[in-house]
Structure formats: structure tokens, C-alpha cells
Amino acid sequence: MPPSHPDPIVNLDNVEKRFSAGGATTAALSGISLNISPGEFVSLIGPSGCGKSTLLRIIGDLIEPTAGRVEVNGKPARNARRDRDYGMVFQAPVLFDWRTIEANVELPLEVMGVSQAQRRSRTEQMLALVELSDFGRHHPWQLSGGMQQRAAIARALAFEPKLLLMDEPFGALDEMTRERMNDELLRIWERTGTTIVFVTHSIPEAVFLSGRVVVMTPRPGRITNLIEIDLPRPRNEATRESEEYFRLVTAVREALRAAHGGTIPEAEPLVVDESGANA
């Protein structure tokens, strides 16, 4: 549901990424051009090793592109990172076991030098948003995987970023928990209006969550399709059972197959970039 807005929050222009190791060069991304408007929910989907996570890390300035232009919130990605214009949620919650949940959520505010009173107020708001108000004094190991991931989302949103980057955040969860987390994420997105760029391997998840699905080819990753998901919102269990939902799931699946010449082959061995992330 992108709002009417003249300026994209993410602007990618002919982005490429190559990795070199042992005298060999591997092309991870090629010719990536994409604009994402403020308030959009956009999913990146493609086979393992196609460069989805690499592209997300380029947007977040965790790695640099080999070529091309990357702007976030109207500025170079590096400036956007320094200005804390985005938050990031990974597949693992990456919470510190020795800190309580509320202390984990407070951490970015603490690093920014926000006063204790403001940190406490904002943390209470975020824990309420993700429905963890009763668990602030617990430690991560005392919570389920889904609850830990909600805490990670609360931490990423604590400093009110313009953009939330999510790299397979629900990939390790069982199917029922994953669906519930999808529902929770949409509720949070609708309340905050934060732009979300979401990496997933799940076609049904991408369709259920997104306003647009970006379909990528095998390595080197290229964008072959931008599929509009015009399912009505708010979305719920009835959405997952609707004919239009199944039609769009099929459309994304066929786009992926077309990107592989009719089949979806096994991915090549993954390249590991300098940040330790799968390319």
C-alpha cells in the first residue's frame, strides 16, 4: 500500500556486486534498479544464493556495491546508516542473554545517549506494540523463539527508523508460529507506517505480507518481475483462504520458474561475503 509520495525512500540504480576469493571473481548481483516508496512493504524472493541478503545488506550499508548508486531516505546509504535511518532484523534474534528483554530493547537508545527516562518510556511503548509488556524483566532464554523475534523487532523500531530491513526473520520458526508472526508483523507495520524490505524464501509469506514482490534470478541476481499484490487489507486467515491469494501465489511461483527457464534448479554453492553473510 505505497502512499502517494514523489520521492522513494530506497533508490537503487544499476547496482552490481562481485566477490573475489582465491583469484576467482563471483558475480552476486547484476543490474539491480529498484525504487521503494515510503510506507511500502516489499519482499525480495528468489532461490538460495541469488543475492537477496546481499542486496539487503547493500541497502543497509553493511557491505558496499561494486558498482551502481544506492540512496536511502534521499542520501547515500552510508549517510543513512550514520543517521540511523534504518533498523535491521536478522533470522536469529541476536539478543544478549545477560540483558533482560527491556534492556535489550533499550540498547540502541542507550548507545545513542538517550536519557534513562526517555529510554524507559520508549521501551514500554515498544514492548506494548509487540505484546511483550509482561515479559520485560525476563531474559531471552526464558522466551520462545517467536517471542524473542518480537523483542528483536521492538529493538529495531525503538529509535523510530524510517526503514526496517528484515532478512528471513521467521525462517527458523514452525509453520503455525510463522503465520502468527506474519499477522503480528502486519499489525506492527500498519500501526507504525515504517517502510519494510523483507527477504524470504516462502512464496505464500511474500504474498501475504507484501504490497509488491520482487522476483530475482539465480546468481548473478537480477530482477525479472515486480508483482503487485493487491489483496485487500487488513489481511487475516480469510486472506490465506481466498481465491485471489492462491492466484497470486501461483503468479509468483510461475515468475520464479520462468526466471529459471521453466525449472527451479539446486543453487550453486553459496559465496560468503566479507561480513560473513551468505551471498
C-alpha positions as CSV (number, residue, x, y, z in Angstrom):
1,M,0.0,0.0,0.0
2,P,2.5,2.6,-1.0
3,P,1.2,6.1,-0.2
4,S,1.3,8.8,-2.9
5,H,4.8,10.2,-2.5
6,P,7.2,11.8,-5.1
7,D,10.5,10.6,-3.5
8,P,11.4,7.0,-2.9
9,I,12.9,6.0,0.4
10,V,15.1,3.4,-1.3
11,N,16.6,4.2,-4.7
12,L,18.8,1.5,-6.4
13,D,20.3,2.4,-9.8
14,N,22.1,-0.3,-11.7
15,V,23.7,-1.9,-8.6
16,E,26.2,-4.7,-9.0
17,K,28.2,-6.8,-6.5
18,R,31.1,-9.1,-7.2
19,F,33.1,-11.1,-4.7
20,S,36.8,-12.1,-5.1
21,A,38.4,-15.1,-3.4
22,G,41.4,-17.2,-4.3
23,G,41.9,-15.3,-7.6
24,A,38.3,-16.0,-8.7
25,T,35.5,-13.5,-9.0
26,T,31.9,-14.3,-8.5
27,A,29.1,-12.0,-9.7
28,A,26.4,-11.9,-6.9
29,L,24.2,-9.1,-8.3
30,S,23.9,-7.5,-11.7
31,G,22.0,-4.5,-13.0
32,I,19.7,-4.1,-9.9
33,S,17.4,-1.0,-10.3
34,L,14.5,-0.5,-7.9
35,N,12.6,2.3,-6.2
36,I,10.7,1.7,-2.9
37,S,8.2,4.3,-1.7
38,P,7.8,5.4,1.9
39,G,5.3,3.1,3.7
40,E,5.7,0.2,1.3
41,F,6.1,-3.4,2.3
42,V,8.3,-5.1,-0.3
43,S,9.5,-8.7,-0.3
44,L,12.6,-10.0,-2.2
45,I,12.3,-13.6,-3.3
46,G,14.5,-16.0,-5.2
47,P,16.5,-19.2,-4.9
48,S,19.2,-19.6,-2.3
49,G,22.4,-17.8,-3.3
50,C,20.6,-15.4,-5.7
51,G,21.8,-12.3,-3.7
52,K,18.7,-11.4,-1.7
53,S,20.5,-11.0,1.6
54,T,23.5,-9.3,-0.2
55,L,21.1,-6.7,-1.7
56,L,19.5,-6.1,1.7
57,R,23.0,-5.6,3.3
58,I,23.9,-3.2,0.5
59,I,20.8,-1.1,1.2
60,G,21.8,-1.1,4.9
61,D,25.4,-0.2,4.1
62,L,26.7,-3.4,5.8
63,I,28.6,-4.1,2.5
64,E,29.4,-1.8,-0.4
65,P,28.2,-2.4,-4.0
66,T,30.9,-2.9,-6.7
67,A,29.1,-0.5,-9.0
68,G,25.9,1.5,-9.1
69,R,24.1,4.0,-6.9
70,V,22.3,3.4,-3.6
71,E,20.3,6.1,-1.8
72,V,18.3,5.7,1.4
73,N,16.0,8.4,2.5
74,G,17.4,10.8,-0.1
75,K,21.1,10.3,0.8
76,P,23.9,7.9,0.2
77,A,23.4,4.6,2.2
78,R,26.4,5.3,4.3
79,N,25.0,8.6,5.5
80,A,21.6,7.0,6.1
81,R,23.3,4.4,8.3
82,R,25.1,7.1,10.3
83,D,21.9,9.0,10.7
84,R,20.2,5.8,11.9
85,D,17.5,5.9,9.2
86,Y,17.0,2.2,9.3
87,G,16.8,-0.8,11.7
88,M,17.6,-4.4,10.8
89,V,16.2,-7.8,12.0
90,F,18.0,-11.0,11.1
91,Q,16.9,-14.6,11.0
92,A,18.3,-15.1,14.6
93,P,17.1,-12.5,17.1
94,V,20.7,-11.7,18.3
95,L,19.6,-10.8,21.8
96,F,22.1,-10.6,24.6
97,D,21.3,-13.4,27.2
98,W,22.7,-11.4,30.1
99,R,20.4,-8.5,29.5
100,T,16.6,-8.6,30.2
101,I,14.2,-8.1,27.3
102,E,13.6,-4.5,28.2
103,A,17.4,-3.9,28.5
104,N,17.9,-5.5,25.0
105,V,15.2,-3.2,23.5
106,E,16.8,-0.2,25.3
107,L,20.3,-0.9,23.9
108,P,20.2,1.2,20.7
109,L,18.8,4.1,22.7
110,E,21.5,3.7,25.3
111,V,24.2,3.8,22.6
112,M,22.6,7.0,21.2
113,G,22.8,8.6,24.6
114,V,19.0,8.9,25.2
115,S,18.1,9.8,28.8
116,Q,17.1,7.0,31.1
117,A,13.5,8.3,31.4
118,Q,13.1,8.5,27.6
119,R,14.6,5.1,27.2
120,R,12.2,3.6,29.7
121,S,9.2,5.3,28.1
122,R,10.1,4.3,24.6
123,T,10.9,0.7,25.7
124,E,7.5,0.4,27.4
125,Q,5.8,1.6,24.2
126,M,7.7,-0.9,22.0
127,L,7.1,-3.8,24.3
128,A,3.4,-3.0,24.3
129,L,3.5,-2.8,20.5
130,V,4.8,-6.3,20.2
131,E,2.7,-7.5,23.1
132,L,5.6,-8.3,25.4
133,S,4.7,-5.9,28.2
134,D,4.6,-8.8,30.8
135,F,8.0,-10.1,29.8
136,G,10.3,-7.1,30.0
137,R,12.1,-8.4,33.1
138,H,12.6,-11.9,31.6
139,H,15.8,-12.9,29.8
140,P,15.9,-14.1,26.2
141,W,16.4,-17.7,27.1
142,Q,13.1,-17.7,29.0
143,L,11.1,-16.8,25.9
144,S,10.0,-18.8,22.9
145,G,11.6,-18.3,19.5
146,G,8.7,-16.2,18.3
147,M,8.7,-14.0,21.4
148,Q,12.4,-13.5,21.0
149,Q,11.9,-12.4,17.4
150,R,9.2,-9.9,18.5
151,A,11.7,-8.5,21.0
152,A,14.2,-8.1,18.2
153,I,11.6,-6.2,16.1
154,A,10.9,-4.0,19.1
155,R,14.6,-3.2,19.5
156,A,14.9,-2.4,15.7
157,L,11.9,0.0,16.0
158,A,13.0,1.6,19.3
159,F,14.7,4.6,17.6
160,E,11.9,5.1,15.1
161,P,13.8,4.3,11.9
162,K,12.3,5.3,8.5
163,L,13.1,1.9,7.1
164,L,13.1,-1.7,8.5
165,L,15.3,-4.3,6.8
166,M,14.3,-7.9,7.6
167,D,16.4,-10.9,6.5
168,E,14.4,-14.1,6.8
169,P,13.3,-13.2,10.3
170,F,10.8,-16.1,10.6
171,G,12.7,-18.8,8.7
172,A,13.6,-20.8,11.7
173,L,10.0,-20.9,13.2
174,D,7.5,-23.7,12.8
175,E,4.7,-23.0,10.3
176,M,2.0,-22.1,12.8
177,T,4.3,-19.7,14.7
178,R,5.4,-18.2,11.4
179,E,1.9,-17.5,10.3
180,R,1.2,-15.9,13.7
181,M,4.3,-13.8,13.4
182,N,3.2,-12.7,9.9
183,D,0.0,-11.5,11.4
184,E,1.9,-9.7,14.2
185,L,4.3,-8.0,11.7
186,L,1.5,-6.7,9.6
187,R,-0.2,-5.3,12.7
188,I,3.0,-3.5,13.7
189,W,3.6,-2.2,10.1
190,E,0.1,-0.8,9.9
191,R,0.4,1.0,13.2
192,T,3.9,2.4,12.6
193,G,3.9,3.1,8.9
194,T,7.5,2.1,8.7
195,T,8.8,1.0,5.2
196,I,9.8,-2.7,5.3
197,V,12.1,-4.6,2.9
198,F,11.7,-8.3,3.7
199,V,13.8,-11.2,2.4
200,T,12.1,-14.6,2.3
201,H,12.2,-18.0,0.6
202,S,8.5,-18.5,1.2
203,I,6.2,-17.6,-1.7
204,P,3.0,-17.7,0.5
205,E,4.7,-15.5,3.1
206,A,5.8,-13.0,0.5
207,V,2.3,-12.8,-1.0
208,F,0.5,-12.5,2.4
209,L,2.8,-9.7,3.7
210,S,3.6,-7.6,0.7
211,G,2.4,-4.8,-1.5
212,R,5.0,-5.8,-4.1
213,V,7.1,-8.9,-4.6
214,V,10.5,-8.6,-6.2
215,V,11.4,-11.8,-8.1
216,M,15.1,-12.4,-8.6
217,T,17.1,-14.8,-10.8
218,P,19.8,-17.3,-9.8
219,R,23.2,-15.8,-9.4
220,P,24.1,-13.3,-10.6
221,G,20.9,-11.9,-9.1
222,R,18.8,-9.8,-11.4
223,I,15.2,-8.5,-11.0
224,T,12.9,-10.2,-13.5
225,N,9.5,-9.3,-12.2
226,L,7.8,-6.8,-9.9
227,I,4.5,-8.4,-8.9
228,E,1.8,-6.1,-7.4
229,I,-0.1,-7.8,-4.5
230,D,-3.5,-6.0,-4.5
231,L,-5.1,-8.2,-1.8
232,P,-7.3,-6.0,0.5
233,R,-6.0,-5.0,3.9
234,P,-6.1,-5.7,6.8
235,R,-5.1,-9.3,5.9
236,N,-6.1,-12.3,8.0
237,E,-6.9,-16.0,7.9
238,A,-9.6,-15.4,5.3
239,T,-7.0,-13.8,3.1
240,R,-5.0,-17.0,3.1
241,E,-8.1,-19.0,2.0
242,S,-9.2,-16.6,-0.8
243,E,-9.0,-17.5,-4.5
244,E,-7.1,-14.2,-5.2
245,Y,-4.4,-15.2,-2.7
246,F,-3.9,-18.5,-4.4
247,R,-3.9,-16.9,-7.8
248,L,-1.1,-14.5,-6.7
249,V,0.9,-17.3,-5.1
250,T,0.7,-19.1,-8.4
251,A,1.8,-16.0,-10.3
252,V,4.9,-15.6,-8.1
253,R,5.7,-19.3,-8.4
254,E,5.4,-19.1,-12.2
255,A,7.6,-16.0,-12.3
256,L,10.3,-17.8,-10.3
257,R,10.1,-20.8,-12.7
258,A,10.3,-18.5,-15.7
259,A,13.4,-16.9,-14.3
260,H,15.0,-20.5,-14.3
261,G,13.8,-21.3,-17.8
262,G,10.9,-23.4,-16.5
263,T,12.5,-25.1,-13.6
264,I,14.0,-24.2,-10.2
265,P,17.4,-25.9,-10.0
266,E,19.5,-26.5,-7.0
267,A,21.5,-23.4,-6.1
268,E,25.3,-23.3,-6.6
269,P,27.5,-23.4,-3.5
270,L,27.0,-20.1,-1.6
271,V,29.6,-17.4,-1.6
272,V,30.3,-16.0,1.8
273,D,31.0,-12.2,1.7
274,E,33.3,-10.2,4.0
275,S,30.6,-9.7,6.5
276,G,30.1,-13.4,7.0
277,A,26.7,-13.4,5.3
278,N,25.5,-15.8,2.6
279,A,25.6,-14.0,-0.8
